[in-house]
Amino acid sequence: MMILATFLLALAQPPASAADTMPTCSLVTPRGDRIEFFIWSGDDASQFNFTRVPGSAWPTHTLAGTRRNMERNVPWFIIGGTDGVGLMLSPQEAGATRRAATLIGRSQRLAALPLAYGFCEERPAPETAEPPASLDATEGDSPAFNLDLWPFQDCALLLSDGRRVRLVYQERGESDVRMQSQALWSGRPVTTTLHWSDPSRASFDSPDGPEGNQLFLVNGWRAVKVIRFRRLGGGESDDLRQLRDEGLE
């Protein structure tokens, strides 16, 4: 509870000096678009602002949002109204400095589908930040969130050391999955076993190999698979945790 209170207190403060920190989120879309912004609040404590970090594909301008009621200590933010996006943060894990973060579509076409996945953590704040020009701006039609442009054969990885790489993730039958990335496991394919808890959720593990889980979400003919590694294995550093989505046809 103390960790959560500290996080929310930070959200209620405007950028002041480079010595301060602000919640900063780094995410990636399935095709590899960089999504990075920091969260701050001005005079109105009920309104939160989401300001682009240089180099980010979204947002292009500061967007306004609100925090919704939390369930199980999970913060929710609505950015840009009905045609905007939702930002969901995972509960704070003991000893962890990061929260998993998911951007979720709110338009009729993209409702309930994850658009980007990554993490949020405290980082040094800029001295100034551009306020939102409009409280109604959404930028929900950003090309970064266009599912028609997402790849079918592989997905984008965001590693905890900041690297963005590609991953081939292929399910083989109901019990196995094959993974391969030029940046991991010396470029060799690895196979691990799936354990299904329901038709949309499964965990995977293998001795000294990858360990994590996957979530499969469908909206009409569109589907998104979200994959998270708790351990990469294969000699990789234990603190390299992959936080990413895969877009499927």
C-alpha positions in Angstrom: 0.0 0.0 0.0 2.8 2.4 0.8 4.4 1.8 -2.6 1.1 2.5 -4.3 0.6 5.7 -2.3 4.0 6.9 -3.3 3.3 6.3 -7.0 0.0 8.1 -6.9 1.5 11.0 -5.0 4.0 11.4 -7.8 1.2 11.5 -10.3 -0.3 14.5 -8.5 2.7 16.7 -8.9 3.6 18.9 -12.0 7.1 18.8 -13.5 9.3 21.1 -11.4 13.0 20.4 -11.9 15.3 17.7 -13.3 16.0 16.5 -9.8 12.4 15.3 -9.4 11.0 12.1 -10.9 7.8 11.5 -12.8 6.1 8.2 -13.8 7.4 7.5 -17.3 6.0 4.8 -19.5 7.9 2.9 -22.2 5.9 0.6 -24.4 6.1 -0.9 -27.9 3.5 -1.9 -30.5 3.6 -5.2 -32.3 5.3 -3.6 -35.3 7.9 -2.0 -33.1 6.6 1.6 -32.7 8.1 3.3 -29.7 5.5 4.6 -27.3 6.9 6.7 -24.5 5.4 9.4 -22.3 5.4 10.8 -18.8 2.4 11.4 -16.5 1.8 14.6 -14.5 -1.0 16.7 -13.0 -1.3 20.4 -12.8 -3.7 22.6 -10.8 -6.7 20.2 -11.3 -5.7 17.1 -9.3 -8.5 15.1 -11.1 -6.9 15.6 -14.5 -3.7 13.9 -15.6 -1.6 14.9 -18.5 0.4 12.5 -20.8 3.3 14.2 -22.5 5.4 12.7 -25.2 9.0 11.8 -24.7 11.2 12.9 -27.7 11.3 10.1 -30.3 7.9 8.6 -29.3 5.5 7.7 -32.1 2.5 8.5 -29.8 1.3 10.9 -28.4 2.5 13.7 -30.7 1.1 16.3 -28.3 0.2 16.3 -24.6 -3.1 14.5 -24.0 -5.5 14.9 -21.1 -6.9 12.0 -19.1 -8.6 11.0 -15.9 -8.0 8.3 -13.3 -10.9 5.8 -12.8 -11.8 3.8 -9.7 -9.2 1.1 -8.9 -9.9 -2.6 -8.4 -7.4 -4.7 -6.6 -5.0 -1.7 -6.4 -4.8 -1.5 -10.2 -4.8 2.1 -11.5 -6.8 2.8 -14.7 -6.5 6.0 -16.8 -8.8 7.1 -19.6 -6.9 9.2 -22.1 -8.9 11.2 -24.7 -12.4 10.1 -24.0 -14.5 7.4 -25.9 -12.4 7.3 -29.0 -9.1 7.5 -27.1 -7.2 4.8 -25.2 -7.1 3.3 -21.7 -3.9 2.9 -19.7 -3.8 0.0 -17.2 -1.0 -0.5 -14.8 -0.3 -3.8 -13.0 -0.2 -4.0 -9.2 3.2 -3.1 -7.7 5.2 -6.3 -7.1 7.3 -6.5 -4.0 10.8 -5.3 -4.6 10.0 -4.2 -8.2 10.6 -0.7 -9.5 8.4 -1.1 -12.5 4.8 -1.8 -13.3 3.6 -3.6 -16.4 1.6 -1.1 -18.5 -0.9 -1.8 -21.3 -2.6 0.7 -23.7 -6.1 -0.6 -24.6 -8.3 0.7 -27.4 -11.6 2.4 -26.6 -13.1 3.0 -30.0 -15.7 0.7 -31.5 -13.2 -0.8 -33.8 -10.4 -1.3 -31.3 -12.4 -1.8 -28.1 -10.7 -4.0 -25.5 -7.7 -4.9 -27.7 -4.2 -4.1 -26.4 -2.4 -1.6 -28.6 0.9 -1.4 -26.9 2.6 -3.1 -23.9 5.6 -2.3 -21.7 6.3 -0.8 -18.3 6.1 2.4 -16.2 8.8 3.6 -13.7 10.0 6.7 -12.0 12.5 8.7 -14.1 13.9 12.3 -13.9 11.3 14.8 -14.9 11.8 17.6 -17.4 11.8 21.1 -16.1 8.7 22.1 -18.2 5.9 20.2 -20.0 3.5 21.4 -22.7 -0.1 21.5 -21.3 -2.8 19.8 -23.4 -4.1 22.1 -26.2 -7.5 20.4 -26.0 -9.1 18.2 -23.3 -10.9 16.2 -26.1 -7.9 15.3 -28.2 -7.4 11.5 -28.6 -4.9 10.6 -31.3 -6.6 7.2 -31.3 -6.2 7.1 -35.0 -2.4 7.1 -34.9 -0.8 4.8 -37.5 1.0 3.1 -34.6 -2.4 1.7 -33.5 -3.5 0.6 -36.9 -3.9 -3.2 -36.7 -3.9 -3.5 -40.5 -0.2 -2.5 -40.4 0.8 -5.0 -37.7 2.8 -8.1 -38.7 1.4 -11.5 -38.7 4.5 -13.7 -38.4 6.3 -12.1 -35.5 6.1 -9.5 -32.8 8.1 -6.7 -31.2 9.9 -7.2 -27.9 10.7 -4.6 -25.3 13.4 -5.9 -22.9 14.0 -4.5 -19.5 17.3 -3.1 -20.6 15.5 -0.9 -23.2 16.3 -3.0 -26.3 13.5 -3.4 -28.9 13.9 -6.5 -31.0 11.8 -9.0 -33.0 10.5 -12.3 -31.8 9.0 -15.2 -33.8 6.4 -16.9 -31.5 4.7 -20.0 -33.0 2.3 -22.2 -31.2 2.6 -25.9 -32.2 -0.5 -27.8 -31.4 -2.0 -27.2 -28.0 1.0 -27.9 -25.8 4.2 -26.4 -27.3 5.4 -23.0 -28.5 8.5 -22.3 -30.6 10.4 -19.0 -30.1 13.3 -17.4 -31.9 15.0 -14.0 -31.9 18.3 -13.0 -33.4 18.9 -11.0 -30.2 18.2 -13.9 -27.7 19.3 -17.5 -27.2 22.3 -17.0 -29.6 19.7 -16.7 -32.4 18.7 -20.4 -32.0 15.0 -21.5 -31.7 13.8 -22.6 -28.3 10.7 -24.7 -27.5 8.7 -24.6 -24.3 5.5 -26.2 -22.9 2.1 -24.4 -22.7 -0.2 -24.9 -19.7 -3.7 -23.6 -20.4 -5.8 -22.1 -17.5 -8.7 -21.2 -19.9 -9.1 -20.8 -23.7 -7.5 -17.3 -23.6 -4.7 -17.7 -21.0 -1.7 -20.0 -20.8 1.6 -20.1 -19.0 4.8 -21.6 -20.4 8.0 -22.9 -18.9 11.0 -25.2 -19.6 14.1 -26.2 -17.6 16.6 -23.4 -17.8 14.6 -21.9 -20.6 11.9 -19.3 -21.1 9.2 -18.9 -18.5 6.1 -16.5 -18.7 2.5 -16.3 -19.9 0.4 -15.3 -22.8 -3.1 -13.7 -23.1 -5.2 -14.0 -26.3 -7.9 -11.4 -26.9 -10.4 -11.3 -29.8 -12.7 -8.5 -31.2 -14.5 -9.7 -34.2 -12.0 -10.9 -36.8 -9.1 -9.0 -35.0 -7.0 -10.6 -32.3 -4.0 -9.7 -30.2 -1.7 -11.9 -28.2 0.1 -10.4 -25.3 3.3 -12.2 -24.1 5.2 -11.6 -20.9 8.4 -13.3 -19.9 9.3 -13.8 -16.2 12.6 -15.4 -17.3 14.3 -15.7 -20.6 16.7 -18.5 -19.7 19.3 -19.8 -21.9 22.1 -17.9 -20.3 20.4 -14.5 -20.5 20.5 -12.2 -17.6 17.7 -13.0 -15.1 16.6 -9.3 -15.0 15.8 -9.2 -18.7 12.1 -9.4 -18.7 10.2 -9.1 -22.0 7.0 -7.1 -22.0 5.3 -7.1 -25.3 2.3 -7.8 -27.6 1.9 -9.8 -30.8 -0.6 -8.8 -33.5 -2.4 -11.6 -35.2 -4.7 -11.6 -38.2 
